[in-house]
Amino acid sequence: MSPRVRTVGGATLDVVESCLYLWLFDTNTKHYCRVPRGTRIEYVSAPEGWEPYHSYEVNAEHGTFLVLLNAEGTRRQSATWHAEDCECLDGRLLTAT
């Protein structure tokens, strides 16, 4: 499992899909946002409303990822990667491409 890379409005974004959200990471500006799955990425405005992050880590073995919001790692968010065999939403991918 690895992020998909998409170019939107001149920005290169890493896109990670969890069961509920699309997580968009602008690795150049170190900002991210979450939008509901099914949202067309082309309609997400950046960087208004985006939050800064320090780094994010993917654990492919466990199908999870972790977003560190500060350098100390005391503020963080994590989620489970959505996969085609995922039992949520009957395993249907809802992301518009």
N, CA, C and O atoms as a GROMACS GRO file, in nm:
protein
  388
    1MET      N    1   0.084  -0.118   0.000
    1MET     CA    2   0.000   0.000   0.000
    1MET      C    3   0.088   0.124   0.000
    1MET      O    4   0.180   0.137   0.080
    2SER      N    5   0.058   0.211  -0.090
    2SER     CA    6   0.131   0.336  -0.094
    2SER      C    7   0.036   0.444  -0.144
    2SER      O    8  -0.062   0.415  -0.212
    3PRO      N    9   0.065   0.569  -0.109
    3PRO     CA   10  -0.022   0.678  -0.153
    3PRO      C   11  -0.023   0.690  -0.305
    3PRO      O   12   0.076   0.662  -0.372
    4ARG      N   13  -0.137   0.733  -0.358
    4ARG     CA   14  -0.145   0.769  -0.499
    4ARG      C   15  -0.097   0.913  -0.509
    4ARG      O   16  -0.124   0.994  -0.421
    5VAL      N   17  -0.028   0.943  -0.614
    5VAL     CA   18   0.019   1.080  -0.636
    5VAL      C   19  -0.069   1.142  -0.744
    5VAL      O   20  -0.083   1.086  -0.853
    6ARG      N   21  -0.126   1.257  -0.713
    6ARG     CA   22  -0.213   1.328  -0.808
    6ARG      C   23  -0.167   1.473  -0.817
    6ARG      O   24  -0.122   1.530  -0.718
    7THR      N   25  -0.179   1.530  -0.934
    7THR     CA   26  -0.151   1.672  -0.952
    7THR      C   27  -0.285   1.743  -0.967
    7THR      O   28  -0.363   1.711  -1.057
    8VAL      N   29  -0.310   1.839  -0.879
    8VAL     CA   30  -0.436   1.912  -0.879
    8VAL      C   31  -0.404   2.060  -0.869
    8VAL      O   32  -0.340   2.104  -0.773
    9GLY      N   33  -0.448   2.137  -0.967
    9GLY     CA   34  -0.425   2.282  -0.965
    9GLY      C   35  -0.279   2.319  -0.950
    9GLY      O   36  -0.247   2.419  -0.886
   10GLY      N   37  -0.191   2.242  -1.009
   10GLY     CA   38  -0.049   2.270  -1.001
   10GLY      C   39   0.021   2.214  -0.878
   10GLY      O   40   0.144   2.217  -0.870
   11ALA      N   41  -0.055   2.163  -0.782
   11ALA     CA   42   0.004   2.105  -0.662
   11ALA      C   43   0.010   1.953  -0.675
   11ALA      O   44  -0.084   1.891  -0.724
   12THR      N   45   0.120   1.896  -0.633
   12THR     CA   46   0.134   1.751  -0.631
   12THR      C   47   0.093   1.702  -0.494
   12THR      O   48   0.149   1.743  -0.393
   13LEU      N   49  -0.006   1.613  -0.490
   13LEU     CA   50  -0.062   1.564  -0.364
   13LEU      C   51  -0.043   1.415  -0.352
   13LEU      O   52  -0.057   1.340  -0.449
   14ASP      N   53  -0.010   1.370  -0.230
   14ASP     CA   54  -0.020   1.229  -0.196
   14ASP      C   55  -0.162   1.207  -0.148
   14ASP      O   56  -0.210   1.281  -0.063
   15VAL      N   57  -0.229   1.107  -0.201
   15VAL     CA   58  -0.367   1.078  -0.165
   15VAL      C   59  -0.373   0.941  -0.100
   15VAL      O   60  -0.333   0.840  -0.159
   16VAL      N   61  -0.424   0.938   0.022
   16VAL     CA   62  -0.442   0.814   0.096
   16VAL      C   63  -0.590   0.799   0.125
   16VAL      O   64  -0.655   0.892   0.172
   17GLU      N   65  -0.644   0.681   0.098
   17GLU     CA   66  -0.787   0.658   0.116
   17GLU      C   67  -0.810   0.570   0.238
   17GLU      O   68  -0.768   0.454   0.241
   18SER      N   69  -0.878   0.626   0.338
   18SER     CA   70  -0.921   0.545   0.452
   18SER      C   71  -1.066   0.506   0.426
   18SER      O   72  -1.123   0.542   0.323
   19CYS      N   73  -1.125   0.434   0.518
   19CYS     CA   74  -1.262   0.387   0.497
   19CYS      C   75  -1.362   0.502   0.492
   19CYS      O   76  -1.467   0.489   0.428
   20LEU      N   77  -1.334   0.613   0.557
   20LEU     CA   78  -1.428   0.725   0.561
   20LEU      C   79  -1.381   0.848   0.486
   20LEU      O   80  -1.464   0.927   0.440
   21TYR      N   81  -1.251   0.867   0.471
   21TYR     CA   82  -1.198   0.992   0.417
   21TYR      C   83  -1.093   0.969   0.309
   21TYR      O   84  -1.033   0.862   0.299
   22LEU      N   85  -1.073   1.073   0.230
   22LEU     CA   86  -0.953   1.087   0.149
   22LEU      C   87  -0.863   1.181   0.228
   22LEU      O   88  -0.906   1.288   0.270
   23TRP      N   89  -0.741   1.143   0.247
   23TRP     CA   90  -0.641   1.225   0.315
   23TRP      C   91  -0.550   1.279   0.206
   23TRP      O   92  -0.488   1.202   0.132
   24LEU      N   93  -0.540   1.410   0.195
   24LEU     CA   94  -0.460   1.475   0.093
   24LEU      C   95  -0.341   1.541   0.159
   24LEU      O   96  -0.356   1.622   0.251
   25PHE      N   97  -0.222   1.506   0.113
   25PHE     CA   98  -0.098   1.559   0.169
   25PHE      C   99  -0.023   1.637   0.063
   25PHE      O  100   0.014   1.582  -0.041
   26ASP      N  101  -0.001   1.766   0.089
   26ASP     CA  102   0.084   1.846   0.002
   26ASP      C  103   0.222   1.842   0.066
   26ASP      O  104   0.250   1.916   0.161
   27THR      N  105   0.308   1.756   0.014
   27THR     CA  106   0.438   1.734   0.076
   27THR      C  107   0.532   1.853   0.057
   27THR      O  108   0.632   1.864   0.128
   28ASN      N  109   0.503   1.941  -0.038
   28ASN     CA  110   0.586   2.060  -0.058
   28ASN      C  111   0.561   2.164   0.051
   28ASN      O  112   0.655   2.225   0.101
   29THR      N  113   0.434   2.184   0.087
   29THR     CA  114   0.402   2.285   0.188
   29THR      C  115   0.383   2.225   0.328
   29THR      O  116   0.369   2.299   0.426
   30LYS      N  117   0.384   2.090   0.337
   30LYS     CA  118   0.363   2.019   0.464
   30LYS      C  119   0.227   2.053   0.526
   30LYS      O  120   0.217   2.079   0.645
   31HIS      N  121   0.123   2.052   0.442
   31HIS     CA  122  -0.015   2.070   0.487
   31HIS      C  123  -0.098   1.953   0.438
   31HIS      O  124  -0.068   1.891   0.336
   32TYR      N  125  -0.203   1.922   0.513
   32TYR     CA  126  -0.292   1.814   0.474
   32TYR      C  127  -0.437   1.852   0.504
   32TYR      O  128  -0.464   1.945   0.580
   33CYS      N  129  -0.528   1.778   0.443
   33CYS     CA  130  -0.669   1.790   0.476
   33CYS      C  131  -0.736   1.655   0.457
   33CYS      O  132  -0.685   1.569   0.386
   34ARG      N  133  -0.850   1.640   0.520
   34ARG     CA  134  -0.933   1.521   0.503
   34ARG      C  135  -1.065   1.566   0.442
   34ARG      O  136  -1.123   1.666   0.484
   35VAL      N  137  -1.111   1.491   0.345
   35VAL     CA  138  -1.241   1.516   0.286
   35VAL      C  139  -1.315   1.383   0.279
   35VAL      O  140  -1.252   1.278   0.273
   36PRO      N  141  -1.448   1.387   0.282
   36PRO     CA  142  -1.522   1.261   0.275
   36PRO      C  143  -1.491   1.184   0.146
   36PRO      O  144  -1.473   1.243   0.040
   37ARG      N  145  -1.484   1.052   0.158
   37ARG     CA  146  -1.465   0.970   0.039
   37ARG      C  147  -1.575   1.002  -0.060
   37ARG      O  148  -1.690   1.028  -0.022
   38GLY      N  149  -1.541   1.001  -0.185
   38GLY     CA  150  -1.636   1.034  -0.290
   38GLY      C  151  -1.622   1.178  -0.336
   38GLY      O  152  -1.676   1.215  -0.440
   39THR      N  153  -1.550   1.261  -0.259
   39THR     CA  154  -1.527   1.399  -0.298
   39THR      C  155  -1.431   1.401  -0.416
   39THR      O  156  -1.328   1.333  -0.416
   40ARG      N  157  -1.464   1.479  -0.516
   40ARG     CA  158  -1.373   1.494  -0.630
   40ARG      C  159  -1.257   1.584  -0.588
   40ARG      O  160  -1.277   1.699  -0.547
   41ILE      N  161  -1.140   1.532  -0.597
   41ILE     CA  162  -1.021   1.602  -0.551
   41ILE      C  163  -1.005   1.736  -0.622
   41ILE      O  164  -0.953   1.832  -0.564
   42GLU      N  165  -1.047   1.744  -0.746
   42GLU     CA  166  -1.032   1.868  -0.823
   42GLU      C  167  -1.108   1.984  -0.760
   42GLU      O  168  -1.077   2.100  -0.789
   43TYR      N  169  -1.206   1.955  -0.675
   43TYR     CA  170  -1.288   2.060  -0.615
   43TYR      C  171  -1.240   2.101  -0.476
   43TYR      O  172  -1.301   2.187  -0.412
   44VAL      N  173  -1.134   2.040  -0.428
   44VAL     CA  174  -1.082   2.074  -0.296
   44VAL      C  175  -0.990   2.194  -0.311
   44VAL      O  176  -0.893   2.190  -0.386
   45SER      N  177  -1.022   2.302  -0.238
   45SER     CA  178  -0.938   2.422  -0.248
   45SER      C  179  -0.820   2.408  -0.154
   45SER      O  180  -0.831   2.358  -0.042
   46ALA      N  181  -0.708   2.452  -0.201
   46ALA     CA  182  -0.588   2.446  -0.120
   46ALA      C  183  -0.521   2.582  -0.124
   46ALA      O  184  -0.531   2.648  -0.228
   47PRO      N  185  -0.456   2.626  -0.024
   47PRO     CA  186  -0.437   2.560   0.104
   47PRO      C  187  -0.535   2.607   0.212
   47PRO      O  188  -0.514   2.577   0.330
   48GLU      N  189  -0.641   2.679   0.176
   48GLU     CA  190  -0.735   2.727   0.276
   48GLU      C  191  -0.796   2.608   0.350
   48GLU      O  192  -0.842   2.512   0.289
   49GLY      N  193  -0.795   2.615   0.483
   49GLY     CA  194  -0.853   2.510   0.563
   49GLY      C  195  -0.764   2.387   0.582
   49GLY      O  196  -0.803   2.292   0.650
   50TRP      N  197  -0.647   2.389   0.523
   50TRP     CA  198  -0.556   2.277   0.540
   50TRP      C  199  -0.477   2.296   0.669
   50TRP      O  200  -0.455   2.409   0.713
   51GLU      N  201  -0.435   2.187   0.728
   51GLU     CA  202  -0.362   2.190   0.854
   51GLU      C  203  -0.216   2.152   0.832
   51GLU      O  204  -0.186   2.069   0.746
   52PRO      N  205  -0.126   2.214   0.908
   52PRO     CA  206   0.015   2.174   0.896
   52PRO      C  207   0.038   2.036   0.959
   52PRO      O  208  -0.034   1.996   1.051
   53TYR      N  209   0.136   1.965   0.908
   53TYR     CA  210   0.176   1.838   0.968
   53TYR      C  211   0.328   1.827   0.963
   53TYR      O  212   0.393   1.894   0.883
   54HIS      N  213   0.382   1.743   1.048
   54HIS     CA  214   0.526   1.724   1.052
   54HIS      C  215   0.568   1.613   0.955
   54HIS      O  216   0.661   1.631   0.877
   55SER      N  217   0.499   1.500   0.961
   55SER     CA  218   0.529   1.388   0.873
   55SER      C  219   0.414   1.288   0.877
   55SER      O  220   0.327   1.296   0.964
   56TYR      N  221   0.414   1.197   0.784
   56TYR     CA  222   0.321   1.086   0.794
   56TYR      C  223   0.393   0.958   0.758
   56TYR      O  224   0.485   0.957   0.676
   57GLU      N  225   0.349   0.850   0.821
   57GLU     CA  226   0.414   0.721   0.806
   57GLU      C  227   0.309   0.617   0.764
   57GLU      O  228   0.198   0.615   0.817
   58VAL      N  229   0.347   0.533   0.671
   58VAL     CA  230   0.259   0.426   0.625
   58VAL      C  231   0.312   0.294   0.679
   58VAL      O  232   0.431   0.265   0.667
   59ASN      N  233   0.223   0.214   0.738
   59ASN     CA  234   0.258   0.079   0.781
   59ASN      C  235   0.184  -0.016   0.688
   59ASN      O  236   0.070  -0.056   0.715
   60ALA      N  237   0.249  -0.053   0.578
   60ALA     CA  238   0.186  -0.137   0.476
   60ALA      C  239   0.148  -0.273   0.530
   60ALA      O  240   0.047  -0.330   0.489
   61GLU      N  241   0.227  -0.326   0.620
   61GLU     CA  242   0.201  -0.459   0.676
   61GLU      C  243   0.067  -0.464   0.750
   61GLU      O  244  -0.007  -0.562   0.740
   62HIS      N  245   0.037  -0.356   0.823
   62HIS     CA  246  -0.087  -0.351   0.901
   62HIS      C  247  -0.198  -0.273   0.831
   62HIS      O  248  -0.311  -0.270   0.880
   63GLY      N  249  -0.167  -0.212   0.718
   63GLY     CA  250  -0.269  -0.137   0.645
   63GLY      C  251  -0.314  -0.012   0.718
   63GLY      O  252  -0.431   0.025   0.713
   64THR      N  253  -0.220   0.053   0.786
   64THR     CA  254  -0.252   0.174   0.862
   64THR      C  255  -0.155   0.285   0.823
   64THR      O  256  -0.051   0.262   0.761
   65PHE      N  257  -0.191   0.407   0.861
   65PHE     CA  258  -0.098   0.518   0.847
   65PHE      C  259  -0.116   0.612   0.965
   65PHE      O  260  -0.221   0.617   1.028
   66LEU      N  261  -0.011   0.685   0.993
   66LEU     CA  262  -0.004   0.773   1.109
   66LEU      C  263   0.042   0.909   1.063
   66LEU      O  264   0.141   0.921   0.991
   67VAL      N  265  -0.029   1.013   1.104
   67VAL     CA  266   0.008   1.150   1.072
   67VAL      C  267   0.058   1.215   1.200
   67VAL      O  268  -0.015   1.226   1.298
   68LEU      N  269   0.183   1.258   1.199
   68LEU     CA  270   0.240   1.330   1.313
   68LEU      C  271   0.220   1.478   1.288
   68LEU      O  272   0.268   1.533   1.189
   69LEU      N  273   0.148   1.542   1.379
   69LEU     CA  274   0.115   1.683   1.361
   69LEU      C  275   0.223   1.776   1.416
   69LEU      O  276   0.228   1.893   1.378
   70ASN      N  277   0.308   1.725   1.504
   70ASN     CA  278   0.419   1.806   1.554
   70ASN      C  279   0.545   1.719   1.560
   70ASN      O  280   0.537   1.596   1.554
   71ALA      N  281   0.660   1.784   1.572
   71ALA     CA  282   0.787   1.712   1.569
   71ALA      C  283   0.802   1.616   1.686
   71ALA      O  284   0.870   1.514   1.674
   72GLU      N  285   0.740   1.648   1.799
   72GLU     CA  286   0.751   1.562   1.917
   72GLU      C  287   0.666   1.435   1.904
   72GLU      O  288   0.689   1.338   1.977
   73GLY      N  289   0.571   1.436   1.813
   73GLY     CA  290   0.484   1.320   1.796
   73GLY      C  291   0.375   1.310   1.901
   73GLY      O  292   0.309   1.206   1.913
   74THR      N  293   0.355   1.417   1.977
   74THR     CA  294   0.252   1.414   2.082
   74THR      C  295   0.113   1.444   2.027
   74THR      O  296   0.013   1.410   2.090
   75ARG      N  297   0.107   1.507   1.910
   75ARG     CA  298  -0.020   1.530   1.842
   75ARG      C  299  -0.018   1.445   1.717
   75ARG      O  300   0.072   1.456   1.634
   76ARG      N  301  -0.119   1.358   1.703
   76ARG     CA  302  -0.119   1.265   1.591
   76ARG      C  303  -0.259   1.222   1.555
   76ARG      O  304  -0.352   1.232   1.635
   77GLN      N  305  -0.273   1.173   1.434
   77GLN     CA  306  -0.396   1.112   1.387
   77GLN      C  307  -0.357   0.984   1.314
   77GLN      O  308  -0.250   0.976   1.255
   78SER      N  309  -0.445   0.886   1.320
   78SER     CA  310  -0.417   0.762   1.249
   78SER      C  311  -0.546   0.708   1.189
   78SER      O  312  -0.656   0.743   1.231
   79ALA      N  313  -0.530   0.623   1.090
   79ALA     CA  314  -0.646   0.563   1.024
   79ALA      C  315  -0.603   0.432   0.959
   79ALA      O  316  -0.485   0.404   0.943
   80THR      N  317  -0.703   0.355   0.923
   80THR     CA  318  -0.682   0.230   0.851
   80THR      C  319  -0.700   0.256   0.703
   80THR      O  320  -0.794   0.324   0.661
   81TRP      N  321  -0.610   0.204   0.626
   81TRP     CA  322  -0.612   0.217   0.482
   81TRP      C  323  -0.732   0.142   0.427
   81TRP      O  324  -0.760   0.030   0.471
   82HIS      N  325  -0.804   0.200   0.333
   82HIS     CA  326  -0.915   0.130   0.270
   82HIS      C  327  -0.860   0.041   0.158
   82HIS      O  328  -0.774   0.084   0.081
   83ALA      N  329  -0.910  -0.081   0.150
   83ALA     CA  330  -0.866  -0.174   0.046
   83ALA      C  331  -0.989  -0.233  -0.021
   83ALA      O  332  -1.099  -0.229   0.034
   84GLU      N  333  -0.971  -0.288  -0.139
   84GLU     CA  334  -1.083  -0.344  -0.213
   84GLU      C  335  -1.150  -0.459  -0.138
   84GLU      O  336  -1.270  -0.481  -0.154
   85ASP      N  337  -1.074  -0.532  -0.056
   85ASP     CA  338  -1.133  -0.643   0.020
   85ASP      C  339  -1.181  -0.599   0.158
   85ASP      O  340  -1.216  -0.683   0.242
   86CYS      N  341  -1.183  -0.469   0.181
   86CYS     CA  342  -1.229  -0.413   0.308
   86CYS      C  343  -1.378  -0.443   0.325
   86CYS      O  344  -1.454  -0.439   0.229
   87GLU      N  345  -1.418  -0.474   0.447
   87GLU     CA  346  -1.558  -0.506   0.474
   87GLU      C  347  -1.645  -0.382   0.489
   87GLU      O  348  -1.768  -0.393   0.486
   88CYS      N  349  -1.586  -0.266   0.507
   88CYS     CA  350  -1.668  -0.146   0.517
   88CYS      C  351  -1.729  -0.115   0.380
   88CYS      O  352  -1.665  -0.135   0.277
   89LEU      N  353  -1.849  -0.068   0.380
   89LEU     CA  354  -1.917  -0.030   0.256
   89LEU      C  355  -1.913  -0.140   0.151
   89LEU      O  356  -1.908  -0.112   0.031
   90ASP      N  357  -1.913  -0.265   0.196
   90ASP     CA  358  -1.910  -0.382   0.107
   90ASP      C  359  -1.788  -0.384   0.016
   90ASP      O  360  -1.791  -0.443  -0.091
   91GLY      N  361  -1.680  -0.318   0.060
   91GLY     CA  362  -1.556  -0.319  -0.018
   91GLY      C  363  -1.561  -0.237  -0.144
   91GLY      O  364  -1.472  -0.248  -0.228
   92ARG      N  365  -1.663  -0.153  -0.161
   92ARG     CA  366  -1.674  -0.071  -0.282
   92ARG      C  367  -1.587   0.053  -0.269
   92ARG      O  368  -1.592   0.122  -0.167
   93LEU      N  369  -1.511   0.081  -0.370
   93LEU     CA  370  -1.436   0.206  -0.373
   93LEU      C  371  -1.527   0.315  -0.425
   93LEU      O  372  -1.586   0.302  -0.532
   94LEU      N  373  -1.539   0.422  -0.349
   94LEU     CA  374  -1.630   0.529  -0.387
   94LEU      C  375  -1.559   0.651  -0.442
   94LEU      O  376  -1.624   0.749  -0.479
   95THR      N  377  -1.430   0.647  -0.450
   95THR     CA  378  -1.353   0.762  -0.492
   95THR      C  379  -1.371   0.788  -0.641
   95THR      O  380  -1.357   0.699  -0.724
   96ALA      N  381  -1.404   0.912  -0.671
   96ALA     CA  382  -1.412   0.952  -0.812
   96ALA      C  383  -1.271   0.971  -0.865
   96ALA      O  384  -1.188   1.034  -0.800
   97THR      N  385  -1.244   0.920  -0.980
   97THR     CA  386  -1.109   0.934  -1.037
   97THR      C  387  -1.110   1.034  -1.149
   97THR      O  388  -1.006   1.059  -1.210
   0.00000   0.00000   0.00000
